[in-house]
Amino acid sequence: MNSSALMTSVSCLDRLDLYKKEKPFELRFPAPTGFPQKNMVISEYDGIEVKDVRGSEDQLSIEKNGFLVMKLDHDFDTMDFDNKEIIKSKYLPIVAESLKSRLGASRVLVHDFLVRKSHTTFPVSTGEVYEWEQPANLLHIDSTPNGTKQLVGNLSQELFVELSKKRCQYVTVWKPIKGPVRKWPLMMVDTSTVNVNADLEARDMVYYDSVVETHLVYNSDDYEFNYLSNQTTTEAWVILQTDSETLTGTPHSSFRNPLASDSDPERESIEGIVSVSHNAGSLKPVEEATTEIVTTPIPTASLTSQGNETQYDVFQGAYDKIKLNAKSFVENMLLVLPGDFELNGQDSMLTILYKP
């Protein structure tokens, strides 16, 4: 075993004949009487070696490994990650600009974000409804190519057609809110060790009003697992989920760290859900761009000017309008910010793209 490696376990989907005729699914709401909540059979596999990439971060790339470590040049200690507006106005622009530079993207769209805070009993469930999403300790990929088409398809038809002509990648940007991370850090499977046809199985996550397709992962002795020891709040995983060309999404999961102690803080993290595109199928930065505004079909938007500031007023029927001050973003960076509003108790999403 590598001297900097850890030994742990991983949870994977069982290889069952059932899935040759029945697609794995999980209902994200109480199942109707007599209907199963899910048909997934999961097993835990011990003796998993996880290599520490600390010290070799510069050697990682999306093309070669399916993931990389990106430095975020900012002090996050005073940022309030419980505040959605702070996340959208302060944190997501940092993510978008950093990705634009690191990946050489011609366009960066931040679709959404997710904050996770592990309960003190995790991974044992108390049966209660948690205030925060819990860590995912099942080996998976966040999306499939079909799932990503659905995500991009929620944009305007014009943008959808434009993006379909470019190389597009769906990535997540994951970083701890508190660090260094010792309890339940993330581990990545090097995509060069994944057999797409044999190791991945599409799963439907069924919500009341939508279905999200992700990939579950079968266990394999060929996998090479990697993690970043003592990951800090300024170090972010960039994890490939899908690629419109030939790259494979990255299986990943949280894992039980044998070096963690009870005195270590519970894990808190934030992940940005992002799509990036590249001109002419390449991974090279663009030299010129124009300013564009893109919204999802859900709300309608109108553009107004008030003095030196430009605002975009969003309306949804009789619901409250949202004003997104765009001036500082239009001036100097490429990003998409989600703005959400309350719609029958559920968050709906607006995507706006500012391109300098």
N, C-alpha and C positions, 0 to 999 in steps of 0.2 A: 504494500500500500504506500502511496505517496505520503511523505512525512507531513505535508500540509493538508492532507485529506481527512475527512470525517467519515464515520460509519453511521448510517441512519436507516430509515425505512421509507417506502413510498407506497401510496395507494393507487391502484390501477383498475381499469375495467377488466373483468374476467373474459377470457376468450370462450364464448359460448356459441353453440350452433343456433341458439335463439336469435342472435343478431344477423343471421343470414336471411331471416324472413321477417324480422321485426326490428324496427329502428329503435335504438335506446332513446328513452324520453324521461323527463321529470316534470311534474306539474309544480308550479311555483305558487299554488293556492290550494286550499283544501280540496281533495279529490271528491267527486260525487260518490254517493253510497254505492258500493259494489265495484268501483273502478280503482285500479291500483294507483298509488301516488307516483310510482316510478317502476321501471322494469330493469334498472341497472343493478348488476351484481358486482360488488367491489371487493377486492382483496388487498391486504397489506403485505408487502414483500420486504423482508429484512435483508441485511447484509449489503446495503447500497452504499457504494463509495462515492463521496462527493468531493471533487477537487476544488481547492481554493484558488481563485484567479487573482487574488491580491498580489500586486507586483508585476502582473502581466496584462493589466487592463488594456494597454495600448495595442496589444496584439489581437484583440477581439474585433470582429466586424459582423455586420448583418449578413454580408454575402458569404462569409466563411463559416460562421458559427450560428447565425440566427439571432444573435443578441450582442450587445456591447454595454459598456459602462460609460455614462456621460456625466461630466462634471457640470454642475450648475453654479455659476459664479454669483452667489447671493447668500446673504445671511438670513436664514429662515427662522431663527430662534424667536423672533417677535411676531411672526406672521400667524394670524388666527385661522387655522384650518377647519374650525367649526363654522366659519362664516362663509357662505356660498359666494357672496358678493366680493369678498376679499380674494377668494380663490380665483374667481373669474377676472377680476380687474388687476390683480397683482401677480398671482402665481402662473396662470395659464399663458400670459404673454411671455414669461421667461422660458417656459417649456417650448412654446412655438418658435421663438427666435433661436433657441439653442439647437433645436432639431433642424431648423432651416440651415444653419451653419454646419452642423456635424454631418448631416446626411446629404448635403448639397441639393436640397429639394427645390423644385420650381414652385411648389405650392404646399402649404401646410394647413390642414383643417383639424382643429381640436373640436371633436364632437361632444364630448362629455367628460366627466370625471367621477371617481368613486373613492370615498374615504372609508377605510376599514379600521376598526379598533377591536382588538381581541378581548373577549370576556376573560375574567380571571380563571374560569373553569375550562377554557378552550384547551383541547378539542372536544371535551365532554359537554354535551348540550344539556342545558337546564330545563329545556322545554318551553321556556319563555320566549317572547318576541324581543329580540335585541334592538337597542336603539341604533347600533351601527352594524354594517356588514362585517362578517367574520372572515378571517383568512381562509383561503381555499387550499385544503390539504389533499386534493385529488389531482393527479397528473392530467393536464388538459391543455388545449389551445383555445384561446378566447373566441375564435371565429373559424369558419370555413370559407372557401371562396364564395359559395352561395350566400353565406351570412354577410360577407362584406359587400356583395352586390346589393343586398337589401339595405345596408347602412348607407351606401353612397346613393342608392336609388331614392332616398328620402330628400335628397337635394333637388334643386331645380333641374328641369329637363335639359336646359342649356348647359349647365355645369356637368351634369351626368354624361352627356354626349362628349363634352370636351375631355373629361377625365378618362372616358373609355378609350380614347386615342393615345393615352399616355401610360407609362409604367406607374402603377399605383401600389403602395404598400400600406397595410394597416398595422400599426404598431401601438403598443402601450408603453407609457413612460411611468415607471414605478419607483417611488422613493419613500424612505421612512419619514414620518413626521417627527418622531423622536429617535435619537440615535446615541450611540451605535446600536444597530439591531443585533440582538443575540437570541431572543425568543422568536421562533418561527420565521427565520429568514427565507428568502426565495432561493430555489435551485432551478437551474436551466439544463435541459438536455441539448447537447451540441447537435444541430440539425444534420450534420454530416453522418451521424450514427443512426438516423431515423429512416426506416423503410416506409414510405408513404402508403403503399398498397397493403402492407401487412400489419402496420402498427397503429393506424389511426381509424377511428370509427365515429361517424357523425352522430351527434345527439341533438334532440330537440328540447330546449328549455321553454316550456309552455306557460305563458302568462295569461291573464284574463283577456287581454286585447292584442296579444302578439305572440309570435314564436321566434325564438332566437336559436340559430343553429351554431353549435360549437363542436369541437373535436374532443372526444375522450381518447385515451391512449392505453394500449395494451402494454404489459411489461415485456422487456427484452433485455437479454444479457449484453446486447451490443451497445446499449446507451452509455454515453459519457456525461455524467452529471457535474455541474459546476455551481459554485456559489461565491459570494464576496464576503469575506470575514469582516465583522465589525463595520458594516456599511453605515456611512454617515448620512446626515440630512442633505448634504450637497452632492451626493453620489446617486445617480439614477440609473436603473436598468432601462434600456430600450429594447423591447422584446418584439420580434417579428411575429405577427399573427397570420397574415396572408400576404401573398405577393402575386400580382397579375401576370408575372412571367413564371419562372421556374423554381423560385425558392420555396422551401417548406416552412410552415409555421413552427414555432418553437414550443415543444412541450415544457411545462413549468409547473411548479407547485411550491407551497410553503413546506417546511420540513422541521422535524424535531431536532434541535441542535443539542448534541450531548454536552457541549461546553457551556450551555446556558445554566443559570442558577435561579432559584426562586426569588432572589433579590433583584434580578434584572427587571426592567419595566416591561409591562405588557406591550405587544407590538401595535403600533399605530402607523398607518401608511396612506398614501394617496397615489392614485394611478390616473393618468390622462389617457383618454381614448382618442387616437389620432390617426388620420390618413395623410400620407405624403405622396406627392406625384413628382415624376421626373420627365423631362422633355425627351422625346425620341427614344424612349426605352433606356436611357442612360442614367447614370448616377452622378451627374455633373451639375453644378449650380448654374442658374440662369443669370444673364447679365442685365436684362431689362424686364420690366414688368409694368402692368397698368393697374390702376385702382378698380376693384370690383366689389359689389355687394351681393351676397348670395343668401337667400333664406330658404328654409324648408317650406313645403306647401301648406303647413298647418296654419300659421298666422298670416296676416297681411301687414305690409310695412309701408310707411310713408316717410319721406325725407323732408326735414324742415331745417331752417337756419335761424339761429338766434344769436345775433351779434357775431362774435368771432368763433362761436362753437357750433358744430354740426351735430344734430341729434337724430336718431332713428326711432320713431314712435311705433310701437308694435301694438296691434289691437287684435283681440279675439272676441267677437261678439260684444257682450256687455261686460266682459271681464276687464280688470284694471289694465291700463296700458303700462308699458315698461319703456323707460327712456335709457338708451345706451349712449353714453357720451363717447364718440368715436374719434374726436380730434387728435388726441395724442397718439393713437394707434395708426391712423391713416398717414401721419407725417413720417413715420420712420420704421415700420416693421410689417412683416407678413404674418398674419395669423387669422385664426377663426375663433371667435368667442361664443360659447353657448349662453343664451339668456333664457331662463325658465320662468314660467308663470303658473299660477295655480289654476287648474282646470278640473273641476269636480273632484278636488282633493288629490289629484295626481299631478306630478311635474311633467310639463310638456317642454319641448326644446326648440329653440330658435338658433340657427347657425348663421352667423354673419362673417363674411370674409373681407378683410382689409389687405389689399396688396399694393405696396408702394411702387 
